[in-house]
Each structure stands twice: as structure tokens, then as C-alpha cells.
Amino acid sequence: MKKLFSVADRYLRVCDWKDFAVLKFCLCALGVLIGLAVPTRRKKPAAKIAGLIFVATYIPLIAKFLFVLRSKESK
């Protein structure tokens, strides 16, 4: 597992914003495909779980972005 994280860190060092944009589109498409595969009776619970995961991950990402945005402006 440590080797996997090490390789992921090296990969992220060579990525730019375009690579991250492509990764986001890829993950979004995967989410849509998974959503299409969820049976109708399970869509509501799946939507609630996805919403919670979105909020739990979006808030820290935006907080970090705003921190970087502020720190660059002051320099």
C-alpha cells in the first residue's frame, strides 16, 4: 500500500490543472454510469449517500482552495 501511495504522489507532482480536469470528468462519467446501474427502488438512498459524500469532500477542497487563493494574493 505504501508503494501505491508513493507512486500516486509522484504522479500528482507531474500533473497540471488540465490533468485534474480530465480526471474529474472521468470520475463524473463513472458516477453517471454507476447511477444508471442502480435499481429504481434504490436510487433515493444512493442519492442521499452521494450527496453526503459530495458535501464531505467539497467543503475541504474549497476551504483549501480559498486558503491558497488568499495566500497568493497577499504576496
Residue pairs with C-beta under 8 A, 6 or more apart in sequence:
31 50
35 43
35 46
35 50
38 46
